[in-house]
Amino acid sequence: MLITAALAGAFFGASAASATSVIDGSCASITTGCLFEKNINSSNSGNASYLLAQAAFNTYNDTHPGAGADITLNVISASDDSGFSGTLTGAGGASGTWSLPGFLVDFVAVKASDNFVLYKITPASSGNWDTFLIPYNQNPHALSHLVFFGTRSTTPPPVPEPASWALMILGFGGIGASLRQRRAAVTFA
């Protein structure tokens, strides 16, 4: 009985210690970035699930309402996923850019070292990233990966209006007509 109680205590203690959490005092607002302990990925299960970060922020926000409203993370992809369809510059460094065409990203998590920072951004399909909010001594940590949250973009590509097409066709026609016109021979008396 005593052994069972000790094993249960060790199991539950280890599980609580491995939970994702917001580092207190490092989250004035989700729009400027909130620093979390542990890892984050695009999986909906496991000890690095993005759902743990969502729950940790929403719990933190209960006692720190200035951090922002409760969040719901809708995972799109992570830069280290095998099917990642975006582009990433600066991989292995401390800053760079990202692009995820066809999606509107409203949250991005930047993972480096033993921590990650979660940012709420204006929905966009591209942006910049850096690891400067993740604590370091002299040199910023190199990027491990990014995790993107948002929705598929429903904005169709721009198509010129019929009036624009008509003006363009008339313009090409006018240029063509002026090139085909023969000049009258000029004679001097």
C-alpha positions as CSV (number, residue, x, y, z in Angstrom):
1,M,0.0,0.0,0.0
2,L,2.8,2.4,0.9
3,I,4.7,1.5,-2.3
4,T,1.5,2.2,-4.4
5,A,1.1,5.6,-2.7
6,A,4.7,6.5,-3.3
7,L,4.5,5.4,-7.0
8,A,1.3,7.4,-7.5
9,G,2.9,10.5,-5.9
10,A,5.9,10.2,-8.1
11,F,3.8,9.7,-11.2
12,F,1.5,12.7,-10.5
13,G,4.4,14.9,-9.4
14,A,6.3,14.2,-12.6
15,S,3.2,14.8,-14.6
16,A,2.7,18.2,-13.0
17,A,6.3,19.1,-13.4
18,S,6.2,18.4,-17.1
19,A,3.1,20.6,-17.8
20,T,3.4,23.6,-20.0
21,S,3.1,26.9,-18.1
22,V,3.3,30.6,-18.7
23,I,6.4,32.1,-16.9
24,D,5.0,34.5,-14.3
25,G,5.8,38.1,-15.0
26,S,6.7,37.4,-18.7
27,C,3.2,38.0,-20.2
28,A,2.1,41.6,-20.1
29,S,0.0,41.0,-23.2
30,I,-0.4,38.1,-25.7
31,T,0.1,40.7,-28.5
32,T,3.6,41.4,-27.3
33,G,4.3,37.8,-26.6
34,C,4.0,35.4,-23.6
35,L,6.9,33.3,-22.6
36,F,6.1,29.6,-21.8
37,E,8.2,26.8,-20.2
38,K,8.6,23.5,-22.1
39,N,7.8,22.6,-25.7
40,I,5.0,23.1,-28.2
41,N,4.1,21.3,-31.4
42,S,1.2,20.9,-33.8
43,S,-0.1,17.7,-32.1
44,N,-3.4,17.7,-30.2
45,S,-2.0,15.1,-27.7
46,G,1.1,14.5,-25.7
47,N,3.2,16.6,-23.3
48,A,4.1,19.2,-26.0
49,S,0.6,19.6,-27.4
50,Y,-0.5,23.1,-28.4
51,L,-3.7,22.5,-26.4
52,L,-1.5,22.5,-23.2
53,A,-0.3,26.0,-24.2
54,Q,-3.9,27.1,-24.8
55,A,-5.0,25.8,-21.4
56,A,-1.9,27.3,-19.6
57,F,-2.6,30.8,-21.1
58,N,-6.3,30.7,-20.3
59,T,-5.5,29.7,-16.7
60,Y,-2.8,32.4,-16.4
61,N,-5.3,34.9,-17.8
62,D,-7.7,34.1,-14.9
63,T,-5.4,35.8,-12.5
64,H,-3.7,38.2,-15.0
65,P,-6.6,39.7,-17.1
66,G,-4.3,42.3,-18.7
67,A,-2.6,39.5,-20.7
68,G,-5.6,39.3,-23.0
69,A,-8.9,37.4,-23.4
70,D,-9.0,33.6,-23.4
71,I,-7.6,32.1,-26.6
72,T,-8.6,29.2,-28.9
73,L,-5.7,27.9,-31.0
74,N,-6.6,26.3,-34.3
75,V,-3.4,24.6,-35.5
76,I,-2.4,25.0,-39.1
77,S,1.1,23.5,-39.2
78,A,4.6,23.6,-37.7
79,S,7.7,24.5,-39.6
80,D,9.2,21.1,-38.6
81,D,6.1,19.1,-39.8
82,S,6.9,16.8,-42.8
83,G,4.1,18.4,-44.8
84,F,4.9,22.1,-44.1
85,S,3.8,24.1,-47.1
86,G,5.2,27.5,-46.1
87,T,8.6,29.1,-46.3
88,L,11.0,30.0,-43.5
89,T,14.1,32.1,-43.6
90,G,16.7,32.2,-40.8
91,A,16.3,28.6,-39.7
92,G,19.0,27.8,-37.2
93,G,19.4,31.5,-36.4
94,A,17.8,34.0,-34.0
95,S,15.5,35.8,-36.5
96,G,14.0,35.6,-39.9
97,T,10.7,35.6,-41.9
98,W,7.9,33.1,-42.5
99,S,5.3,32.8,-45.2
100,L,2.2,30.5,-45.3
101,P,0.3,31.2,-48.5
102,G,-3.4,30.3,-48.4
103,F,-3.7,30.7,-44.7
104,L,-4.4,33.6,-42.3
105,V,-2.2,33.1,-39.2
106,D,-3.5,34.8,-36.0
107,F,-1.1,33.2,-33.5
108,V,2.5,32.0,-33.9
109,A,4.7,30.2,-31.4
110,V,8.4,30.6,-31.6
111,K,10.3,27.7,-30.0
112,A,14.0,27.8,-29.0
113,S,15.9,26.2,-26.1
114,D,13.7,25.1,-23.3
115,N,11.0,27.7,-23.9
116,F,8.7,29.2,-26.5
117,V,6.9,32.5,-27.0
118,L,3.3,32.7,-28.2
119,Y,2.2,35.9,-30.1
120,K,-1.2,37.0,-31.2
121,I,-0.8,38.8,-34.5
122,T,-3.1,40.6,-36.9
123,P,-4.2,37.8,-39.3
124,A,-1.6,37.5,-42.1
125,S,0.0,35.0,-44.4
126,S,3.5,36.1,-43.7
127,G,5.6,37.9,-41.1
128,N,8.8,38.1,-39.1
129,W,10.0,36.0,-36.2
130,D,12.8,36.2,-33.6
131,T,13.9,34.4,-30.4
132,F,14.9,37.6,-28.5
133,L,12.1,37.2,-25.8
134,I,13.5,33.7,-24.9
135,P,16.0,34.2,-22.0
136,Y,19.6,33.9,-23.0
137,N,23.0,35.0,-21.6
138,Q,25.0,36.6,-24.5
139,N,23.8,35.1,-27.7
140,P,20.1,34.6,-28.6
141,H,19.0,30.9,-28.9
142,A,18.7,29.4,-32.4
143,L,15.2,28.6,-33.6
144,S,13.9,25.1,-33.1
145,H,10.6,25.5,-34.9
146,L,7.5,27.7,-35.4
147,V,3.9,26.6,-34.9
148,F,1.2,28.5,-36.8
149,F,-2.4,28.8,-35.7
150,G,-5.3,30.4,-37.7
151,T,-7.6,29.5,-40.6
152,R,-7.5,28.8,-44.3
153,S,-7.7,32.0,-46.3
154,T,-11.0,32.5,-48.1
155,T,-10.0,35.5,-50.1
156,P,-9.8,34.6,-53.8
157,P,-7.0,36.0,-55.8
158,P,-7.8,39.4,-57.3
159,V,-9.4,39.4,-60.7
160,P,-9.6,42.6,-62.8
161,E,-13.1,44.0,-63.2
162,P,-14.7,43.9,-66.7
163,A,-14.2,47.7,-67.2
164,S,-10.5,47.2,-66.5
165,W,-10.3,44.4,-69.1
166,A,-12.2,46.6,-71.6
167,L,-9.8,49.5,-71.1
168,M,-6.8,47.2,-71.4
169,I,-8.0,45.7,-74.6
170,L,-8.9,49.1,-76.1
171,G,-5.4,50.3,-75.2
172,F,-3.7,47.4,-76.9
173,G,-6.0,47.8,-79.9
174,G,-5.1,51.5,-80.1
175,I,-1.4,50.8,-80.0
176,G,-1.8,48.1,-82.6
177,A,-3.8,50.4,-84.9
178,S,-1.2,53.2,-84.6
179,L,1.6,50.8,-85.5
180,R,-0.2,49.5,-88.5
181,Q,-1.2,52.8,-89.9
182,R,0.9,53.9,-92.9
183,R,2.2,57.3,-93.1
184,A,1.2,59.4,-96.1
185,A,4.1,60.3,-98.4
186,V,5.0,64.0,-98.0
187,T,5.9,65.8,-101.2
188,F,7.4,69.3,-101.4
189,A,6.6,71.5,-104.4
